């Protein structure tokens, strides 16, 4: 895994580039974050990781950060001494994630791979509040499976997929659809 952002793909004309960097999801090896640069906007996708400087550095100058989110701080007492405490330790705690996003200056964070998956709008809002508690002042979207968004330098417009149409296929996703983990599909405008 590259320890610094490394170009892993570019369009023939060089207008679109994809960079990758290794991130920290130990004990799981070989995890990466990606930065997709287009003339219309820049999106950084964390992949599975703890909150780490590699993602923060990759997100500087990005328009959108799509990041996995785990409510470790909020649930610390409930998970203490359980297997969940170990699992949560190698996922991105939402409060420090808010601080990372604010330091990186990214204007929009989209949360995905939500742990635990929210069952109600109030539980989903808890993820957003955690980022705010960490100091993040930008726009927050708490993702749902198959949420799509159009990104450009001027704005990001999330478009929710109606639940009755959730079986529809998408061309790309951060997480597999239907897992309840908040997978996101993206298209550039």
Helices and strands as residue ranges (DSSP letters): E 6-10, E 17-22, E 32-37, E 42-45, H 53-59, E 64-70, H 72-79, H 83-89, H 94-104, E 108-115, H 121-133, E 139-142, E 147-151, E 156-159, G 163-165, E 184-188
